[in-house]
Amino acid sequence: MTCSAHIAWSEALIAYDFGPGHPLAPVRLDLTMRLARELGVLDRSGVTVVAPEPADDALLGLVHDPDYVAAVRAASADQRQSDVARGLGTPDNPVFAGMHEASALVVGATVAAAEAVWSGAAAHGVSIAGGLHHAMPDRASGFCVYNDPAIAIAWLLEQGVGRIAYVDVDVHHGDGVQEVFWDDPRVLTISIHETGTALFPGTGFPTDVGGPGARGYAVNVALPPGTGDAGWLRAFHAVVPPLLDSFRPDVLVSQQGCDSHAEDPLAHLNLSVDGQRAAYLALHDLAHTCADGRWVATGGGGYALIDVVPRAWAHLLAIASGRPLDPATVVPDHWREHVRSRFGRGGPARLTDGAAAAFSPYEEHPDAGEAVDDAIAQTRSAVFAHHGLPTG
């Protein structure tokens, strides 16, 4: 299936940079776009790469408090004006010159992807620099200054979109987006993540199901450490497709953090690039079966900067174009030479980890004795009845 895709990108997005030694290194974005370009993904018919404009204060204000935006702008202009109470100047979110401008550009990229999709200019929109899902209305959190997915969703609602599904596959709970839409039944937020008992931000449990006005519209699948492809994909397919088929969103927005990989240094799940690719394929298919093809995908976490992020998101960009890359594809020599010259080491040889990315469906033999199946059962028990779905 060939699809049109709007890719919101410019090298200026690399300016979102917390400095040397910080895990969220912007080189991962550069390596991703270089790899996608070398693989010919960006030159495909129907794919447009468009430089975004930064979000203005009115757009940021759809989610963020004016005082917080003012604090970000002040710290951006003078790093001595860090505001730890607002999460600015912490180890996770050190302030840097131009922070407001760089963060606003990330928001602008994700909103541009959403605008392209809602206007019909493209079926799919991708903002790999986006996915900063931890930022709260009044503070920075977890490497995230402004919450671009939440702002894009709020913008879509302003345009008259009736129902939006947000699916977050980052290893960390999508707490900021959930918080913003906690009491809004127009937005179904689904987060599949490592349990908060083992990982930042320590939230996102199955019993967290939304506010009084939106019970069942916050959905959390909290997976045990060590979960691999088979368990993760089993959980995804046991929860996400039934809910999206019931909810029937007008637009699907997803956060595609790839820090669920076994090599990621900040978490404890064991997915392969092949398993992540399978999740991207599933989300693409769900966009077409449940949301008339309208899909806005953002980046997110991912801290195995060379071996994982570029390959995972090159697959994402190819899938958004409707022409997935063969996992056995050889990584171009020119890209690997660039990695060697810059980092003094080789890069991965192929787009695959050699994993089968296979799973058995939960419905065929649910087993509450297994940790992953316990997580699935708890989530389905907490939210499925709110959508008229069987919990078993």
Residue pairs with C-beta under 8 A, 6 or more apart in sequence:
1 288
1 322
2 45
2 46
2 321
2 322
2 323
3 46
3 123
3 124
3 284
3 293
3 320
3 321
3 322
4 46
4 47
4 48
4 121
4 122
4 123
4 124
5 46
5 47
5 48
5 122
5 123
5 124
5 125
5 126
5 317
5 320
5 321
5 322
6 48
6 50
6 112
6 113
6 116
6 117
6 121
6 122
6 124
6 125
6 126
7 42
7 47
7 48
7 49
7 50
7 113
7 125
7 126
7 128
7 317
7 320
8 50
8 51
8 52
8 108
8 109
8 110
8 112
8 113
8 116
8 125
8 126
8 127
8 129
8 130
9 33
9 49
9 50
9 51
9 52
9 109
9 127
9 128
9 129
10 51
10 52
11 30
12 51
12 105
13 26
13 29
13 52
13 102
13 105
13 106
13 109
13 129
14 26
14 27
14 29
14 30
15 26
15 98
15 101
15 102
15 105
16 26
16 102
16 103
16 105
16 106
16 129
17 25
17 26
17 96
17 102
18 24
18 93
18 94
18 96
18 143
19 94
19 96
22 94
22 143
23 143
23 265
23 266
23 303
24 143
24 301
24 303
25 305
27 305
28 302
28 305
28 309
28 310
29 128
29 129
29 299
31 305
31 306
31 309
31 310
31 335
31 339
32 128
32 309
32 310
32 313
32 314
32 317
33 42
33 128
34 310
34 335
34 338
35 310
35 311
35 314
35 331
35 332
35 335
36 42
36 313
36 314
36 317
36 318
37 43
38 332
38 334
38 335
39 314
39 318
39 325
39 329
39 332
41 47
41 314
41 317
41 318
41 321
41 325
42 49
42 317
44 321
44 323
46 122
46 321
46 322
47 321
48 122
50 112
50 116
52 105
52 108
52 109
52 111
52 112
52 127
53 105
53 108
53 112
54 101
54 104
54 105
54 107
54 108
55 104
55 105
55 107
55 108
55 111
55 146
55 151
56 104
57 66
57 69
59 107
59 108
59 111
59 151
59 155
60 69
60 104
60 107
60 146
60 151
61 69
62 151
62 154
62 155
62 158
63 137
63 146
63 147
63 150
63 151
63 154
63 180
64 135
64 137
64 138
64 146
64 147
64 151
65 137
65 138
67 138
68 86
68 137
68 138
68 139
69 100
71 81
71 83
71 86
71 88
72 86
72 88
72 99
72 100
72 103
72 140
72 145
72 146
73 100
74 81
74 83
75 81
75 82
75 83
75 88
75 89
75 95
75 99
75 100
76 95
76 96
76 97
76 98
76 99
76 100
76 101
77 97
77 100
79 95
79 96
79 97
81 95
82 88
82 89
82 94
82 95
83 89
84 90
85 139
86 138
86 139
86 140
87 93
87 136
87 139
87 140
87 141
88 95
88 139
88 140
88 145
89 95
90 140
92 140
92 141
92 142
92 143
93 140
93 141
93 142
93 143
93 144
93 145
96 102
99 145
100 145
103 132
103 145
103 146
104 146
105 129
106 127
106 129
106 130
106 132
106 146
106 148
107 130
107 146
107 148
107 151
107 152
109 127
109 129
109 130
109 148
110 127
110 130
110 131
110 148
110 149
110 151
110 152
110 296
110 298
111 148
111 151
111 152
111 155
112 125
112 127
113 125
113 126
113 127
113 130
113 152
113 296
113 297
113 298
114 125
114 152
114 153
114 155
114 156
114 251
114 253
114 296
115 121
115 125
115 155
116 122
116 125
117 123
117 124
117 125
117 251
117 294
117 295
117 296
118 156
118 159
118 161
118 251
118 294
123 293
123 294
123 295
123 322
124 284
124 287
124 293
124 294
124 295
124 296
124 297
124 320
124 321
125 295
125 296
125 297
126 296
126 297
126 298
126 316
126 317
126 320
127 148
127 296
127 297
127 298
127 299
128 298
128 299
128 313
128 316
128 317
129 299
130 148
130 149
130 152
130 298
130 299
130 300
131 148
131 149
131 170
131 255
131 256
131 257
131 298
131 299
131 300
131 301
132 143
132 144
132 145
132 146
132 147
132 148
132 149
132 176
132 300
133 144
133 147
133 149
133 150
133 168
133 170
133 172
133 174
133 175
133 176
133 177
133 255
133 257
133 300
134 141
134 142
134 143
134 144
134 147
134 172
134 174
134 175
134 176
134 201
135 141
135 142
135 144
135 145
135 146
135 147
135 150
135 176
136 147
136 176
136 179
137 147
137 179
137 180
141 175
141 176
141 201
142 172
142 200
142 201
143 301
144 176
147 176
147 177
147 180
148 298
149 166
149 174
149 177
149 253
149 255
149 298
150 176
150 177
150 180
150 181
152 253
152 296
152 298
153 164
153 166
153 177
153 180
153 181
153 187
153 253
154 180
156 164
156 251
156 253
157 164
157 186
157 187
161 186
161 250
161 251
162 186
162 250
163 186
163 187
163 188
163 247
163 248
163 249
163 250
164 186
164 187
164 188
164 249
164 250
164 251
164 252
164 253
165 187
165 188
165 190
165 243
165 244
165 247
165 249
165 251
165 252
165 253
165 290
165 291
166 174
166 177
166 181
166 187
166 188
166 189
166 190
166 253
166 254
166 255
167 190
167 192
167 240
167 244
167 252
167 253
167 254
167 255
167 283
168 174
168 177
168 189
168 190
168 191
168 192
168 193
168 254
168 255
168 257
168 300
169 192
169 236
169 254
169 255
169 256
169 257
169 260
169 276
169 279
169 283
170 191
170 193
170 255
170 256
170 257
170 259
170 260
170 300
170 301
171 193
171 194
171 199
171 257
171 259
171 260
171 264
171 266
171 267
171 269
171 301
172 193
172 194
172 199
172 200
172 201
172 257
172 259
172 267
172 301
173 191
173 193
173 196
173 201
173 203
173 204
173 220
173 222
174 189
174 191
174 193
174 204
174 255
175 201
175 203
175 204
177 189
177 255
178 189
178 191
178 204
178 208
178 218
178 220
181 187
181 189
181 214
181 217
181 218
182 210
182 211
182 214
182 218
183 210
183 211
183 212
183 213
183 214
184 213
184 214
184 217
185 210
185 213
185 214
185 217
187 214
187 217
188 217
188 219
188 243
188 244
188 247
188 249
189 217
189 218
189 219
190 219
190 220
190 221
190 239
190 240
190 243
191 204
191 219
191 220
191 221
192 221
192 223
192 232
192 235
192 236
192 239
192 240
193 199
193 204
193 220
193 221
193 222
193 223
194 222
194 223
194 224
194 225
194 227
194 260
194 267
194 268
194 269
195 204
195 205
195 222
195 223
195 224
195 225
195 375
196 202
196 203
196 204
196 205
196 222
197 222
198 224
198 225
198 268
199 225
199 267
199 268
204 220
204 222
205 220
205 222
206 220
206 221
206 222
206 375
206 378
206 379
206 381
206 382
206 383
207 378
207 382
208 218
208 220
209 215
209 216
209 217
209 218
209 219
209 220
209 382
209 383
209 386
210 216
210 217
210 218
215 386
216 382
216 383
216 385
216 386
216 387
217 386
219 239
219 243
219 379
219 383
220 379
221 235
221 236
221 239
221 375
221 376
221 379
222 375
222 378
222 379
223 231
223 232
223 235
223 269
223 372
223 375
224 371
224 372
224 375
225 268
225 269
226 268
226 269
226 270
227 235
227 269
227 270
227 271
227 372
228 262
228 269
228 270
228 271
228 272
228 275
229 270
229 271
229 272
229 274
229 275
229 278
229 355
229 356
229 357
229 358
229 359
230 358
230 359
230 360
231 359
231 372
232 260
232 269
232 271
232 275
232 279
232 372
233 275
233 278
233 279
233 282
233 357
233 358
233 359
234 359
234 360
234 361
234 362
234 372
234 373
234 376
235 362
235 372
235 375
235 376
236 279
236 282
237 282
237 359
237 361
237 362
238 361
238 362
238 363
238 376
238 380
239 376
239 379
239 380
240 282
240 286
241 282
241 286
242 384
242 387
242 389
243 383
243 384
243 387
243 389
244 252
244 286
244 290
244 291
245 289
245 290
246 387
246 388
246 389
247 290
247 387
248 290
248 291
249 290
249 291
250 291
250 292
250 294
251 291
251 294
251 295
251 296
252 283
252 286
252 287
252 290
252 291
252 294
252 295
252 296
253 295
253 296
253 297
253 298
254 283
254 295
254 296
254 297
254 298
255 298
255 299
255 300
256 280
256 297
256 298
256 299
256 300
256 312
256 313
256 316
257 299
257 300
257 301
257 302
258 264
258 273
258 276
258 300
258 301
258 302
258 308
258 309
258 312
258 313
259 266
259 267
259 300
259 301
259 302
259 303
259 304
260 267
260 269
260 271
260 275
260 276
261 269
261 271
261 272
261 273
261 276
261 302
261 304
261 308
261 312
262 269
262 270
262 271
262 272
263 304
263 307
263 308
264 301
264 302
264 303
264 304
264 308
265 303
265 304
266 301
266 303
272 353
272 354
272 355
272 357
273 308
273 311
273 312
273 315
273 327
273 351
273 352
273 353
273 355
274 327
274 352
274 353
274 354
274 355
274 356
274 357
275 355
275 357
276 312
276 315
277 312
277 315
277 319
277 324
277 327
277 357
278 357
280 297
280 315
280 316
280 319
281 319
281 324
283 295
283 297
284 295
284 319
284 320
284 322
287 293
287 294
287 295
295 320
297 316
297 320
299 313
302 308
302 309
302 312
302 313
303 309
306 339
306 343
306 345
306 347
306 348
307 347
307 348
310 335
310 347
311 331
311 348
311 351
314 325
314 351
315 324
315 325
315 327
315 351
318 324
318 325
325 351
326 351
327 350
327 351
327 352
328 350
328 351
328 352
329 350
329 351
329 352
330 349
330 350
331 347
331 348
331 349
331 350
331 351
335 347
336 346
336 347
336 349
339 345
339 346
339 347
340 346
340 347
362 373
362 376
366 373
366 376
366 377
366 392
367 373
368 374
368 377
377 391
380 389
380 391
380 392
381 391
384 390
384 391
385 391
